[in-house]
Amino acid sequence: MCPPFVMASGCHAVRGMVNLFKTLEDAARRGADGLMPQAREGIRDALCALQGPEGGFAGQDGKEDPYYTFFAWLSLRALGVACDRDRLCAYMAMCRSDANPVHVSCARIVSTVEGREKRVSWTKLVAARLRGDVRDVYGAFLLMFAMGDAPSWLARLVWWRHRKTFEWGSGERSSTPRLAAELVLARLAGVGDMKIRRALEARRCADGGFASADNVTADLLATAVARFALGVGQKRESESGALLKRDLAFVASCWTDDGLFGASPAAGRGDAEYTFYGLLALGTCR
């Protein structure tokens, strides 16, 4: 069966003010726009079927989960599908007091973007950075997602701490998602990034897609975040057509019979998280 996707060329550069959430969402929307109508409808129906009575979306265990709800919400937005925002936001509001900080961050981003609470100010990120609350690159990313537009110097401030990973020589051994996060921060900060780019490119697999670490097979998460990071602020024309086609074929192979995307071609079923990664990866091919 031919992949239900189409390809086009494009460029999405980030300049001036930084809005990580919009950059990420725009890429996923391009991926959704490239789907054929039947594929869009299949993914839409499969996602909507995951929503539970409290307004959240089910994870792999079948129970409503704020983490998977976050990705289902992102995917539906990319697809342009309207959902019951009141019920969704009410569920996420309950999760704002969750003991899991990732769940709290997911709930905060949804509530912020949906206009249910104020956007995080750049002063809050600076304060968190100075207090040491944002020690990890992912913590900085999640806080920046809830900020909206932020001045470019803020990206340089966030990068200042994380650059030491590569100065110490351990960066090349990082996971692909972390390498991708480091590369995006470096790009937004306007600093040299060739060392990170080379380390990330080294994770590209010969048959298509990217691996999460050295000497393992490709997976959809690594492919989505690597392609996204390599494309931020860069012209798409710089990528060879052969590489693009191989990566596109890999992404298509992760589309499962249940209408969602799975972690790899070997996945028996998909979920909301990997469906967003599928849309994001497809968007980087357009």
C-alpha positions, -999 to 999 in steps of 0.1 A, spaced: 0 0 0 13 34 -9 19 58 21 -11 82 24 12 112 25 23 139 1 56 158 1 64 195 -7 93 218 0 92 247 25 112 267 50 102 278 85 128 300 101 129 313 136 141 349 140 138 377 165 113 367 191 112 331 202 80 311 204 89 274 207 53 262 210 42 279 178 72 266 159 65 231 170 28 234 164 32 249 129 54 219 119 28 194 131 1 213 113 21 211 80 24 173 86 -14 171 91 -20 192 60 0 167 39 -22 138 48 -48 125 24 -84 130 36 -90 94 45 -58 93 66 -68 125 84 -102 111 92 -88 78 105 -63 96 128 -90 120 140 -115 92 148 -88 71 166 -78 101 187 -113 111 196 -121 75 207 -94 79 234 -112 107 253 -127 96 286 -157 107 307 -136 133 327 -123 149 295 -88 135 295 -74 111 269 -63 76 276 -27 64 277 -14 30 269 -31 15 300 -65 27 289 -68 53 317 -71 90 313 -37 106 316 -25 142 315 7 134 296 -12 115 268 -40 141 269 -14 168 261 -3 150 230 -38 142 219 -47 179 223 -16 188 202 -25 163 175 -61 175 173 -50 211 170 -27 201 142 -55 183 124 -78 213 130 -103 192 149 -126 209 174 -129 192 208 -148 199 240 -124 225 254 -143 231 286 -142 194 295 -106 191 285 -95 221 304 -115 211 335 -96 177 334 -62 194 330 -70 219 358 -74 189 382 -40 178 371 -23 211 381 -18 197 416 -5 163 405 27 150 422 43 143 388 60 176 376 56 165 339 19 162 344 18 196 359 38 211 330 15 195 305 -16 208 323 -1 243 325 7 245 288 -28 234 278 -45 258 302 -22 286 291 -27 281 253 -64 277 258 -66 310 276 -75 296 310 -45 311 328 -19 338 322 11 330 301 43 325 319 64 357 319 101 356 308 109 369 343 96 337 358 119 316 336 149 338 346 139 335 383 136 297 379 169 295 362 187 315 389 171 294 417 182 262 399 147 250 393 154 246 356 184 224 357 175 201 328 171 212 292 136 196 291 125 217 321 135 249 303 117 237 271 85 230 289 85 264 306 93 282 273 63 264 257 40 282 281 55 316 275 45 326 240 69 351 224 101 356 243 131 378 236 160 361 218 184 370 247 164 347 269 173 317 247 210 327 251 205 327 289 190 293 289 217 280 266 245 294 288 240 266 313 235 237 289 264 245 266 287 231 293 276 196 284 295 198 251 324 217 265 329 188 289 329 164 260 300 143 271 273 158 249 279 134 220 268 105 242 235 121 251 201 107 239 188 120 206 159 140 222 185 158 244 208 164 215 178 178 196 168 201 225 204 213 228 205 221 190 173 241 191 185 261 221 218 268 203 200 279 172 177 302 190 206 316 210 225 323 178 257 304 189 278 279 170 261 245 167 281 224 143 294 200 170 258 193 181 246 190 146 272 165 137 264 144 168 227 145 159 233 136 122 254 106 134 221 91 147 206 89 112 200 54 101 208 41 66 173 28 60 156 60 72 148 76 105 170 84 135 180 63 165 177 74 201 213 63 208 243 48 191 239 12 177 202 9 181 173 9 155 154 39 144 123 51 164 96 77 157 104 99 187 141 103 178 131 108 141 106 135 149 127 155 173 159 152 153 143 163 120 126 192 138 158 204 155 179 201 123 153 221 104 148 250 129 160 282 112 174 262 82 163 261 45 147 228 36 164 228 3 197 219 20 185 184 26 189 158 -1 159 142 -17 171 107 -10 174 113 27 140 130 28 123 101 10 139 75 33 128 93 64 93 98 50 90 61 43 101 53 78 75 76 93 48 61 72 58 26 83 50 36 119 13 42 111 -5 13 127 -38 -5 119 -56 13 147 -53 46 129 -26 60 152 12 61 150 34 38 170 70 40 183 85 20 154 74 -2 125 73 -31 149 47 -15 172 15 -34 174 -6 -4 182 -3 34 184 -10 60 210 -16 98 213 20 106 220 35 89 190 7 102 168 19 137 175 55 126 168 42 112 135 26 145 125 56 165 136 80 142 116 58 145 85 57 183 89 95 184 88 93 167 54 73 195 39 
